[in-house]
Amino acid sequence: MKTRVFVHIILLLSILCLPTIVCAQEKVCKPPNARNLTDYIEERICENLKGRVDQTDPTKQADAPAAAENSTSLVERSSAPDLLGFGLDFLNLSDSAAGDKKSATPKTLTFSAYALKSALSSQDPLDPEIYNKNRKWRSVSFTLGYEVPENTNTREPVIGIKWLAHNGRDLANKNNQDELANIQQALDDSAIGFSVIRGEVRLYLFDLLQKRDKLPDGITLTTLNEFNKHVVVDATKVESILSSLSADEVKNIDAIISKHISAFATLDTKTKNAVNAIRTRPQFALEFITKQRKGTRPDEYSGVLTFDKGMGTSSITLNGSFIFNNNRTGRDSRGGKFSAGFHLPLQAFKPLGYSDPLQLSLEADATGMTGMTPMYRAQAKLTVPIPKLPGMEIPISISVANRTEFVKEKEVKGKFGFTFDLSKTWKAFRDAFQRIE
């Protein structure tokens, strides 16, 4: 019976999610007409900016679901890592110091539908244009892993699927497009920075075409000045050059842009205001999580509705959950849980930086189940980014509860762990160390 319920819920979520990611495509920055080189550079800056705003969002949850017993979080966030997130619990500070102390380490792996699509299609998932077109594929994520009950070495599977059903931060939204236009205008006004990018791209293309055995039809080059005078301003010739570029050559152009974009964009007040405005938009997510327990402990099935809303550089998260416990030795129980969290960054706001800020979270939840005394928990959590390693963090939490899930006594619990967001680490590393040839 429980297997049938689990399969039906998974099928329902798949039916709801997949049409949205298959049918919807993200708007791109490409103008409809032929482009000269300045048009092309502005287009690539636009694509890079759109991707950077999304990739550097500090609200994506890489750690274990809040429903997992060992999680350092009491609330679920609405969005997951773009590609892959990894979370583990280093130490549960409330475990016994002797006897049957646990040796297993709880682990969870979260990956997006976009990561699967990219792997199957052999596309570069961090290419800005591909990344922006496939926003809907990144709205669905899957979690696989296991939790470990206190003072045991038992691994109990945790399986989940999450769908970001409403994304107010979707850059296809008109309000967000207007905010992006403000950033682009700020970049255009930064003439020095744009000129540096344009000059390096011109030189890169000139050297590239000189090395080729066969230039595009109708193009002959002898000097950089001739290239600038007769090619760069001619949209037809530029389109011919652009259509001949390989994926790696486009990636090199993006590397030139990434090298300079932060130097004059992240210091701009308009950029801060625009990114901040986008990240205050609301998000709603639907999630299904099951914990398959061993022995006489009941299997748990949870449906979770998550709401996220930015408040300046801070944010709030609200969760409402329906919970069903399938008891092997007694009556099944049903109930619900309400969770709330307030997240406050403790460092200066860096709108386009891949390293998330040091963050304090104040969280609480209340759970009511049939045949059980209500359970209340409160928690303070500090999320510490690892210096020089974007996407890697150490969450530390201290929580207090009036009772535990299975024992009717007050509990104080301390935990810390490790989380890893592959997309942030990979993109930051590539932007910093990619060699332009």
Secondary structure, 3 states (H helix, E strand, C coil): CHHHHHHHHHHHHHHHHHHHHHHCCCCCCCCCCCCCHHHHHHHHHHHHHHHHHHHCCCCCCCCCCCCCCCCCCCCCCCCCCCCEEEEEEEEECCCCCCCCCCCCCCEEEEEEHHHHHHHHHCCCCCCHHHHHHCCHHHHEEEEEEEECCCCCCCCEEEEEEEEEEEECCCCCCHHHHHHHHHHHHHHHHCHHHHHHHHHHHHHHHHHHHHHCCCCCCCCCCCCHHHHHHHHHCCHHHHHHHHHCCCHHHHHHHHHHHHHHHHHHHCCCHHHHHHHHHHHCCCEEEEEEEEECCCCCCCEEEEEEEEEEEEECCEEEEEEEEEEEEECCCCCCEEEEEEEEEEEEECCCCCCCCCCCCCEEEEEEEEEEECCCCCEEEEEEEEEEECCCCCCEEEEEEEEEECCCCCCCCCEEEEEEEEEEEHHHHHHHHHHHHCCCC
